[in-house]
Each structure stands twice: as structure tokens, then as C-alpha cells.
Amino acid sequence: MEEKYCILLVDNGSHRAASVLSLRRIANKLSVHSGYAVHPVSLLHSTKIDPDELDGVPADIVEPFLEEKLSNGIDNFLIVPLFFGRSAAIYEYLPQRIGEIRKQFSNLSVRIAEPLVDLENPKNDEVAQILAELVRKKISENQLKRPSVTLVDHGTPRKKVNDVRNFIANQLKEILSHEISTVEPSSMESRPGPEYEFNQPLLENLLGSDGFCSDVILSMLFISPGRHAGE
């Protein structure tokens, strides 16, 4: 890295302490592997968590974090999104907020890296490989024979984010082809209206349908613990 950046690992934020603690663990591992200091910072929400639940250290969110650093003479930032796809939160909302901060700090420079999954590169299967190992673990633990698998995400108003779900589901199907019966994508929820039909099938409708009446493994497309992820 030729220029010196203040590096932020950014997630959406949560009201759950477990999510912030998970972000911190990932940022620490990224620091170790990269050799650069990486700051765990949420986009929104996380400052509402009692610091006592966070080992006494309050959570950071992006705008106050940037403003504090700028006030101390640091003006060059690299944001690494902890998002699977091109979420509007990171690639639309965040640039708008950066624009507002720049009105006060004209020297502010921010670069936003790509998300975890590159839809243009079929060989970009690192996320799918991780999920495949988790599926294999469940197969082994429960002594299952060729179960069905559904890759479950939260659901999204953005087709580009949904494309990531389907992209990874196809990769997962290929990786596990000799170990499972099938892999189908699904979502926890969807906004009403035909313009959001791409989220289908919903998990509640998929379960009990053809191929999903017996042994089913839910492969959760979530990075950190939260209201939907595993609860």
C-alpha cells in the first residue's frame, strides 16, 4: 500500500453486542494478516449498545470516527466493507454522508474497497468454500446422507445484492455436488410487490416443498450474529 491510510473495516451495525465483538475479532485478524492497523467501525446503530457489554469499550460508528480522526490531522481513509455485495448502505448512503463531512473537512479523502464477492469472477469462490465447510460439518455432526441445502440471506430491496445470494448458491451447489441432494437459495423476508420477487423463494415457503421435506441444512449467508442470523 503506497499511500498511508487509516483503514476501517465497516459493517452495517447492530444493536447486538455479539455483532460488534465479532467485527472486532475479524478486524484484529485482518490486522495480523495484513500488517496494517484495521479499525472496526459500524455504519450505524452500534453506539446504542452499553459499553459494559463490549468489554468496557464503546462501539465506533463511521461519521464520528472520521470526524475525530480529521480533527487530529488524519485525512486519508480506506474503507473495507464487511458486506457480501454492493449494498446501498455502503455504496450510496455512505458516500452521501462523506460528502456532508467534506463540507467541513475539505481535505477528506476516502476510498471504498470492493465487497467480499466479485460477481464478475467465477473463480472468486472463497465465501462459498467457507460455507461448504460449514455444511460438511453439519453433515458429519448429524450423520446425514445427501441432505438438501438452502443458502439463506436476509432479503434485500436491491437486485444486485440478491445476485450475490444466487451466485454463491450456484457455487455451493457445484462444490458440494457429490455430498448433497440440492442447493437452493432463499430469503428470510421480502418487501411486498412484484418488483421484489427476486427474493423468492422465502425460507418459510421453501421448507416443506419438494426436495425440502426431510433433512435440510440452512447455510446462513450472514457474517455476524444478529436477530436473523441463527436466532
N, C-alpha and C positions, 0 to 999 in steps of 0.2 A: 504494500500500500504506500504509494509515493507521498501523498499528502497526509497530514496528520488530522485524523477525525476524532471527534467524540462519538463513540459508537453506541447506539441504542438498540436493544432487542425489544421490539414492541409487539404486544398482543392487544386484544380488544379491551381487556379489563373485565373485572368481575367483582361481585360483592362477596365472593367466597375466598377466605384466606388460603385455602388449598391451591387455588389457581395462581395466586401471587407467589406462593412458596415454590410452586412448580416452575414458574417463569424465572425465578431467581436461580434455581438449580440448573436450568438449561443455559442461562446466561453465564453462570460460573463455568460450566463445561465448555461452552463456546470460547470463553476467555482462555481456558487452559489449552484448548486445541489450536486456537489461532495465534496466541501470544499477544493479543491485544485486550485491553480492558473493555469489557462489554457491560453496559448498564441495563438492568431490567426495568423497563418503563412501560406502563399501560397507557392506552389511548384515553380511556375514561374510567369512571366508576370506582377504581380500586382504593382511592383515598378515603372512601367511606368505611373501610374496614378498620376496626380497632387495632392499633399497633400492637397491643398485647397479644393478639392472635398471630402477629407476624414477627415473633421473636423480639418485640420492642422496637422494630424499625418500620416507620411508616412507609406505605407504598408511594411510589412516584407515578405521576401521570405527565403526559408529554408537554403540555403548554407551560406549566410552572417549572418543569425541569429545564426546558430550553431557556426560559426567561432568566432563571437563576444562573445558568452557565454563561449566558450572554452578558449578564451583569458583572460576571467575573472575567470577562475578556475572551471567552471561548465562543467562537462563532462558526465553526466548521463541523457539520454533523453528518453522520451516516446512519440512516435508519434501516435496520434489518427487520422486515416484517415476519412475525411468527404466525403466518397465515398460509393456508394451503394454496389459495388462489387470489385473484386480483379483486379483493374486497373493496367496496366503495368507501368503507371506513378509512382505509389506508391510502387509496389512490385518488379519492375525490375529496372527502371531508378533511383529511389531514393537510393536503396542500392548501385548502382554503384557510385553515387555521394558521398555517405557516405564513400565508400572505398577510394575515392580520398582524402577526407578531413582527413581520418585516417592516410594518409602518413605523414601529418604534425602534427597531434594530435593523437599520438598512444594510448592515454588513452580514446579516444572517445568510448562511449557505447550508442548504440541506439536500442531500441525495437520498433517494429511497431505492433500496435494492429490490430485486425481483422476489416474488413469493416462493414458497417451497417447491411448487410443482410447475414445471415448464411443459405446457401442452404441446409445444412445437417439437419437442424431442421425445420420441417414443422410448428411447433408452433411459430417460430420466425416471427410473423406477425405484429410487431409494425409499420413498414413502411406502409404496406397495410392498417392497421386500420386508420392511419392518412390520407392516400389518400381517403379511403372510406368516411371519414367525410367531406372532401373537395367536393367529388362528391355529397354527400347528400345536402350540402349547395347549390350547383348549381341547383340541382333538385328542392329544395324549392324556391330559388330565382326566378326561371323561370317557376315554376308550371308545371314541366314536368311529364309525365306519362310513366314510364318504358323506358327511353331513352337508346340508345346504348352508350357504353363507350369504348374508346380506351386508353390504357396506352402507352404514347409516351415517348421514350427516344431519345437521340441524334443520336444513331447509333454508332457502335464500330467495330474495327478490331479484337476484342477478343471474342471468343465464350463464355468464362467464364463470361464475363460481360453481354453478351446477355442473358445468362441463368438466370441472376438476373431479367431482364425485364420479362421474361416468368414466372418465379417463382412468382413474385409479381402479375402479371396479373391473374394467376390462383387463388391466394389467394383473390384478389379483386373480382373475379367472385363469389367465394364462400360466401364472406362476404355480397355482395350486391345481392345475387341470387333472392330475392323476391322484389327488388326495381328497377331493370334494365332489359333490354332485353338480353343483352350480353356484355361481355368484351373481347376485342381482343387487343393483343399487336401490336405496330407499331413503326417505327423509322423515324426520320426526314430525314436521309440520309444514304447512304451506299457506300463503295468503290465498284468499278466495279469488276466483276469476280465471278465465281461460289463459290469460297472459302469464300465469304462474303454473300452468300444467306441467312444465318441465320438471317440477319437483316430484312428480309421481314416479313410482307408487309411494304412498305413505306407508311407513312401517306397519301401522295398525291394520292396513288393508292387505299387505303382503303376507303377514303371518296368517297361516291357515289356508292360504291359497295353494294351488297345485305346485308341488315341489317344496313347500314350506309347511307341511303338516306334521313332520316328525322332528328329527334332530336338526336344529338351526343354530348357527353361531352368528351373533351380532358382532361385526367388525366395526368398531366405533371410529369414525373419522373426526376425532376431537383430539386436540393437543393436550389440554389440561383438564383437571376435574372441574365440574360445574353442575348446574341444575339439570342439564340434559345428559352430560357425559357420565354415564354409569349410575345415575340416580333416578 
